[in-house]
Amino acid sequence: MATTRKGTYLLLAIVLLCSVYWLQRATDVPRLLDSQASKPEPAGFLRNQHDPASTSPEIQLDRTSSQRQGNTPNLPAPISSPLLPSGYTAAFPRHIWQTSSEAGKANYTEQVQTWKDVKGFEHHWLSDKDADEFVRETFSTTRPSLVNFWNDLSSKSTGSSAPPNAQAPNNKSAIVFDSTASSAIILRADLLRYMLVFARGGVYADIDTSVLLHVDRWIPEDLGSQIINAVIGIEYDDTTYKMFARPISFCQRTLMAKPNHPIFDRAINRVMSNLEFLARRQKVQSLAQLELNKLDVFEATGPGMISDVVLEVIQDQLPDQKISWATFHDQKQGRLFGDVLILPINGFAGGQKHSHAGDPLYGPKLVQYHFGRSWYQPQKPANAKGS
């Protein structure tokens, strides 16, 4: 009887100890989770950039509502940039960029002043020295190959820029420079604008343009609530001029974008590829020795190249739509394609003699181009006077 009683007490004791053990485990779980949640983030952990305590100098492209819902994965996702100084926001940076020689700046004082007078924006004019410094400081650690490319394009050549067996540019469209100029000057100017808009964002404008309407009014009111990360204007929508090899051409005299937009990332890469190909074709030892005709410049670094890139990026963003040159034909108002606002002809190219430029049905004039043509002079026919 005593043995049975002892066995019963032992069994009860075991049951009691098990109950206490599992009760203790159950009460420990919340404390364990709380302690894990309160642990500090490990070093190098990237906090949400919207966190005001975050010191990371990042910036995001804005996202459309369909992106937030995950319906359009091809649109640019939020991206960080090691190229940007701290303090930038996801809005269009309040900067206006211009670059030229000192002589060019002096020749267009009144036009430059219109950009300086844009309230709320900081105006930057870059000399050749400033441009070199910008490229070096901005890209040395992130894209050293781009710095090397820039330096090669900027290197000074001596003697003839091309070997004796290299083909000369087509006489009908050859660029004629003064004694201090070369093709490289023009190619640098084109590449620089893409690098500025890519790395810093804001507005780029050629030195021979003037602004007619405040930048904050460039985006149509009915699109004000939409997500826009780049603003591009149509330059050509006609069949009049053969130098435009496409039925639609986009303007690169004036550009506006938020930093890191894929249009300008791709444009930089395309310029490098195009010029390296031309250098191999001409068998020159340095990019600075390239001698290009007008059409070569248009295609390698100018409106031809940027038009192709804009079309490609928009198609990438809208894979379910067929984007072609016809998509932009006879456009009379600003239209949003993905995150790219395309302006009609009057936006950035209203002073021309083609493509319905100046017709009020094709949008308001935002920027006036003064046709400085400081980078080339059409070559005169052999029988022309003074030739």
C-alpha positions as CSV (number, residue, x, y, z in Angstrom):
1,M,0.0,0.0,0.0
2,A,2.8,2.4,0.9
3,T,4.6,1.5,-2.3
4,T,1.6,2.3,-4.4
5,R,1.2,5.7,-2.6
6,K,4.8,6.6,-3.3
7,G,4.4,5.8,-6.9
8,T,1.4,8.0,-7.1
9,Y,3.2,10.9,-5.4
10,L,6.2,10.5,-7.8
11,L,3.9,10.5,-10.9
12,L,2.1,13.7,-9.6
13,A,5.5,15.3,-9.0
14,I,6.6,14.6,-12.5
15,V,3.4,15.9,-14.0
16,L,3.8,19.1,-11.9
17,L,7.4,19.6,-12.9
18,C,6.5,19.2,-16.6
19,S,3.6,21.7,-16.3
20,V,5.9,24.3,-14.7
21,Y,8.5,23.8,-17.4
22,W,6.1,24.3,-20.3
23,L,4.4,27.2,-18.6
24,Q,7.8,28.9,-18.2
25,R,8.6,28.3,-21.9
26,A,5.3,29.8,-23.0
27,T,6.0,33.0,-21.0
28,D,9.6,33.2,-22.3
29,V,8.6,33.4,-26.0
30,P,7.3,36.9,-26.0
31,R,10.3,38.1,-24.1
32,L,12.6,36.4,-26.6
33,L,10.8,38.0,-29.5
34,D,10.9,41.4,-27.8
35,S,14.6,41.1,-27.2
36,Q,15.3,40.2,-30.8
37,A,13.2,43.0,-32.1
38,S,15.0,45.5,-29.9
39,K,18.5,44.5,-31.0
40,P,20.4,47.3,-32.8
41,E,20.8,46.9,-36.6
42,P,24.1,45.4,-37.6
43,A,26.7,47.7,-39.1
44,G,26.1,48.4,-42.7
45,F,22.4,47.7,-42.6
46,L,20.6,49.9,-45.1
47,R,17.7,51.6,-43.5
48,N,14.7,52.8,-45.4
49,Q,15.8,56.0,-47.0
50,H,12.5,57.6,-46.0
51,D,13.7,57.3,-42.4
52,P,14.7,60.8,-41.3
53,A,17.4,59.3,-39.1
54,S,19.1,57.7,-42.1
55,T,22.2,59.5,-43.2
56,S,22.6,57.7,-46.5
57,P,22.9,60.1,-49.5
58,E,20.4,58.2,-51.5
59,I,17.7,59.3,-53.9
60,Q,14.9,57.5,-55.5
61,L,13.1,57.9,-58.8
62,D,9.4,58.4,-58.0
63,R,7.2,55.4,-58.7
64,T,3.9,55.3,-60.4
65,S,0.8,53.9,-58.6
66,S,1.0,50.8,-60.8
67,Q,4.6,50.2,-59.7
68,R,3.6,50.4,-56.1
69,Q,1.0,47.8,-56.8
70,G,3.6,45.7,-58.6
71,N,1.7,45.7,-61.9
72,T,4.5,47.1,-64.1
73,P,7.8,45.7,-63.0
74,N,9.6,47.1,-66.0
75,L,9.3,50.7,-64.8
76,P,12.3,52.0,-62.9
77,A,12.3,50.8,-59.4
78,P,13.6,53.0,-56.6
79,I,17.4,53.2,-56.8
80,S,20.2,54.5,-54.7
81,S,23.0,56.6,-56.1
82,P,26.6,56.8,-54.7
83,L,27.0,59.8,-57.1
84,L,24.8,62.2,-55.2
85,P,25.7,64.6,-52.4
86,S,23.6,64.5,-49.3
87,G,20.5,66.6,-49.2
88,Y,19.0,65.7,-52.5
89,T,15.3,64.7,-52.6
90,A,13.3,62.6,-55.1
91,A,11.9,65.8,-56.6
92,F,13.5,67.4,-59.6
93,P,16.7,69.0,-58.3
94,R,16.5,72.8,-58.4
95,H,19.6,73.2,-60.6
96,I,20.2,74.6,-64.1
97,W,23.3,73.5,-65.9
98,Q,25.1,75.2,-68.8
99,T,28.5,74.9,-70.2
100,S,30.6,76.6,-72.9
101,S,33.8,78.4,-73.6
102,E,34.4,81.9,-72.1
103,A,33.8,83.4,-75.6
104,G,30.5,81.5,-75.9
105,K,29.3,82.7,-72.6
106,A,30.1,86.3,-73.5
107,N,28.3,86.0,-76.8
108,Y,25.1,84.9,-75.2
109,T,25.0,87.0,-72.0
110,E,21.3,87.9,-72.4
111,Q,20.2,84.4,-73.1
112,V,22.2,83.1,-70.1
113,Q,20.7,85.7,-67.9
114,T,17.2,84.4,-68.5
115,W,18.3,81.1,-66.9
116,K,19.9,82.8,-64.0
117,D,16.7,84.7,-63.4
118,V,14.6,81.5,-62.9
119,K,13.4,81.9,-59.3
120,G,14.1,79.1,-57.0
121,F,16.8,77.5,-59.1
122,E,20.5,77.6,-58.7
123,H,22.4,78.3,-62.0
124,H,25.7,76.6,-62.8
125,W,28.0,77.5,-65.6
126,L,30.8,75.0,-66.2
127,S,34.1,76.0,-67.9
128,D,36.3,73.3,-69.4
129,K,38.2,73.2,-66.2
130,D,35.0,72.9,-64.2
131,A,33.9,70.0,-66.4
132,D,37.1,68.1,-65.9
133,E,36.8,68.5,-62.1
134,F,33.1,67.5,-62.2
135,V,33.9,64.3,-64.1
136,R,36.8,63.4,-61.9
137,E,35.1,64.0,-58.6
138,T,31.8,62.4,-59.6
139,F,32.9,59.2,-61.3
140,S,36.4,58.4,-60.2
141,T,35.3,55.7,-57.7
142,T,32.0,54.6,-59.3
143,R,32.8,54.6,-63.0
144,P,36.6,55.0,-63.5
145,S,36.3,53.7,-67.1
146,L,34.1,56.8,-67.8
147,V,36.8,59.1,-66.4
148,N,39.5,57.4,-68.6
149,F,37.2,57.8,-71.6
150,W,36.7,61.5,-70.8
151,N,40.4,62.1,-70.4
152,D,41.1,60.4,-73.7
153,L,38.5,62.5,-75.4
154,S,40.0,65.6,-73.8
155,S,43.7,64.8,-74.5
156,K,45.5,67.3,-76.7
157,S,46.7,65.9,-80.0
158,T,49.6,67.2,-82.1
159,G,50.0,67.3,-85.8
160,S,47.5,65.6,-88.1
161,S,44.6,64.1,-86.1
162,A,44.3,61.1,-88.5
163,P,46.8,58.8,-90.2
164,P,47.5,59.3,-93.9
165,N,45.3,56.4,-94.9
166,A,42.3,57.5,-92.9
167,Q,39.2,58.6,-94.8
168,A,38.3,62.3,-94.6
169,P,34.7,63.2,-93.7
170,N,32.1,63.6,-96.4
171,N,32.6,67.0,-97.9
172,K,28.9,67.6,-98.3
173,S,28.3,67.6,-94.6
174,A,31.7,68.1,-93.2
175,I,32.0,70.2,-90.0
176,V,34.3,73.2,-90.5
177,F,36.0,74.4,-87.3
178,D,38.1,77.4,-86.6
179,S,41.8,76.9,-85.8
180,T,41.1,76.3,-82.1
181,A,38.3,73.8,-82.4
182,S,38.1,70.1,-83.1
183,S,35.4,67.4,-83.2
184,A,36.3,66.4,-79.7
185,I,35.0,69.7,-78.3
186,I,31.6,69.0,-79.7
187,L,31.6,65.4,-78.5
188,R,32.7,66.4,-75.0
189,A,29.8,68.9,-74.8
190,D,27.3,66.3,-75.8
191,L,28.6,63.7,-73.3
192,L,28.9,66.3,-70.5
193,R,25.2,67.1,-70.6
194,Y,24.2,63.5,-70.2
195,M,26.6,63.1,-67.3
196,L,25.3,66.2,-65.6
197,V,21.7,65.2,-65.8
198,F,22.5,61.6,-64.9
199,A,24.6,62.4,-61.8
200,R,23.0,65.6,-60.5
201,G,19.7,66.0,-62.2
202,G,17.8,69.2,-62.9
203,V,17.7,71.2,-66.1
204,Y,20.4,71.3,-68.8
205,A,20.2,74.0,-71.4
206,D,22.5,74.9,-74.3
207,I,24.2,78.3,-74.0
208,D,22.3,79.7,-77.1
209,T,18.8,79.1,-75.6
210,S,16.6,81.3,-73.4
211,V,13.8,80.2,-71.1
212,L,10.3,81.6,-71.8
213,L,8.3,80.0,-69.1
214,H,9.3,79.2,-65.5
215,V,10.6,75.6,-65.2
216,D,7.9,74.8,-62.6
217,R,5.3,75.3,-65.3
218,W,6.8,73.0,-67.8
219,I,4.7,70.0,-66.6
220,P,1.1,70.4,-67.7
221,E,-1.4,70.9,-64.9
222,D,-3.4,67.8,-65.8
223,L,-0.3,65.7,-65.3
224,G,0.8,67.4,-62.1
225,S,-0.3,64.5,-59.9
226,Q,1.5,61.9,-62.1
227,I,4.9,60.4,-61.5
228,I,7.3,62.1,-63.9
229,N,11.1,61.5,-63.7
230,A,12.2,62.9,-67.1
231,V,11.0,65.6,-69.5
232,I,12.0,65.3,-73.2
233,G,10.9,67.5,-76.1
234,I,10.2,66.6,-79.7
235,E,12.7,68.4,-82.0
236,Y,11.6,67.1,-85.4
237,D,8.4,65.6,-86.8
238,D,8.6,66.1,-90.5
239,T,10.2,64.9,-93.8
240,T,11.9,68.2,-94.8
241,Y,15.5,67.8,-93.6
242,K,17.5,64.7,-94.5
243,M,20.0,65.3,-91.7
244,F,17.3,63.9,-89.4
245,A,17.5,60.3,-90.3
246,R,14.4,59.4,-88.3
247,P,10.8,60.6,-88.8
248,I,10.8,61.8,-85.1
249,S,13.8,63.3,-83.3
250,F,14.0,64.3,-79.7
251,C,15.7,67.4,-78.5
252,Q,19.0,67.4,-76.5
253,R,19.5,71.1,-76.4
254,T,17.3,71.2,-73.3
255,L,16.8,68.3,-70.9
256,M,15.2,67.8,-67.5
257,A,15.4,64.7,-65.3
258,K,15.8,63.4,-61.9
259,P,19.2,61.8,-61.2
260,N,20.0,58.3,-62.3
261,H,17.3,58.1,-65.0
262,P,17.9,55.2,-67.3
263,I,17.7,57.4,-70.4
264,F,21.0,59.1,-69.4
265,D,22.7,56.1,-68.1
266,R,22.1,54.4,-71.4
267,A,23.1,57.6,-73.3
268,I,26.5,57.7,-71.6
269,N,27.1,54.0,-72.5
270,R,26.0,54.5,-76.0
271,V,28.2,57.5,-76.6
272,M,31.2,55.5,-75.3
273,S,30.4,52.6,-77.6
274,N,29.8,54.8,-80.6
275,L,33.0,56.8,-80.3
276,E,35.1,53.8,-79.6
277,F,33.8,52.2,-82.8
278,L,34.5,55.3,-84.8
279,A,38.0,55.6,-83.4
280,R,38.7,52.0,-84.5
281,R,37.2,52.7,-87.9
282,Q,39.4,55.8,-88.4
283,K,42.4,54.1,-86.9
284,V,43.2,57.0,-84.6
285,Q,45.3,56.6,-81.4
286,S,43.1,58.9,-79.3
287,L,39.5,59.8,-79.2
288,A,40.6,63.4,-79.3
289,Q,41.9,62.8,-82.8
290,L,38.4,61.9,-84.2
291,E,37.3,63.9,-87.2
292,L,33.6,63.6,-87.8
293,N,31.1,65.0,-90.3
294,K,27.9,66.5,-89.2
295,L,25.9,63.3,-89.6
296,D,28.4,61.3,-87.6
297,V,28.0,63.7,-84.7
298,F,24.2,63.6,-84.9
299,E,24.3,59.8,-84.8
300,A,27.1,59.2,-82.3
301,T,26.4,61.7,-79.6
302,G,23.6,64.0,-80.7
303,P,19.9,63.9,-81.5
304,G,20.0,60.6,-83.4
305,M,21.6,58.8,-80.5
306,I,19.4,60.3,-77.8
307,S,16.3,59.7,-79.9
308,D,17.1,56.0,-80.2
309,V,17.7,55.8,-76.4
310,V,14.5,57.5,-75.5
311,L,12.5,55.2,-77.7
312,E,14.2,52.1,-76.2
313,V,13.7,53.2,-72.6
314,I,10.1,54.0,-73.1
315,Q,9.6,50.6,-74.8
316,D,11.3,48.9,-71.9
317,Q,9.0,50.6,-69.4
318,L,5.9,49.7,-71.4
319,P,6.5,46.2,-72.6
320,D,2.8,45.6,-73.3
321,Q,2.6,48.4,-75.8
322,K,4.2,48.8,-79.3
323,I,6.2,52.0,-79.1
324,S,7.4,53.3,-82.5
325,W,8.1,56.7,-84.1
326,A,4.5,56.8,-85.1
327,T,3.6,56.9,-81.4
328,F,4.8,60.5,-81.2
329,H,3.7,61.8,-84.6
330,D,1.6,65.0,-84.6
331,Q,1.6,65.3,-80.9
332,K,-0.1,68.5,-79.8
333,Q,0.2,68.3,-76.0
334,G,2.4,66.8,-73.3
335,R,2.0,63.0,-73.0
336,L,3.3,60.7,-70.3
337,F,4.9,57.4,-71.4
338,G,6.0,55.4,-68.4
339,D,7.8,58.0,-66.3
340,V,8.9,60.1,-69.3
341,L,7.0,63.2,-70.2
342,I,7.2,63.9,-73.9
343,L,6.5,67.5,-74.9
344,P,5.2,68.6,-78.3
345,I,7.4,70.6,-80.8
346,N,6.9,74.0,-79.2
347,G,8.1,72.8,-75.8
348,F,11.9,72.9,-76.5
349,A,12.0,73.6,-80.3
350,G,9.4,76.2,-81.1
351,G,11.5,78.5,-83.2
352,Q,12.1,76.2,-86.2
353,K,10.8,76.3,-89.8
354,H,9.3,72.8,-89.8
355,S,7.3,70.3,-87.8
356,H,4.5,72.8,-87.0
357,A,6.9,74.7,-84.8
358,G,5.3,78.0,-83.7
359,D,1.7,76.7,-84.3
360,P,-0.1,77.3,-81.0
361,L,-2.0,74.1,-81.5
362,Y,1.3,72.3,-80.7
363,G,1.7,73.4,-77.1
364,P,3.2,76.5,-75.4
365,K,6.7,77.6,-76.1
366,L,8.9,76.9,-73.1
367,V,12.4,77.5,-74.4
368,Q,13.7,79.6,-77.3
369,Y,16.6,78.3,-79.4
370,H,18.7,81.1,-81.0
371,F,20.5,78.9,-83.6
372,G,24.0,79.8,-82.5
373,R,25.5,76.8,-84.4
374,S,28.7,77.5,-82.5
375,W,29.9,73.9,-83.2
376,Y,29.9,73.9,-87.0
377,Q,29.6,75.9,-90.2
378,P,28.2,74.2,-93.3
379,Q,31.0,73.9,-95.8
380,K,30.7,76.1,-98.9
381,P,30.6,74.5,-102.4
382,A,33.9,74.7,-104.2
383,N,32.6,77.3,-106.7
384,A,31.1,79.5,-104.0
385,K,32.6,83.0,-103.5
386,G,35.2,83.2,-100.8
387,S,35.8,79.5,-100.7
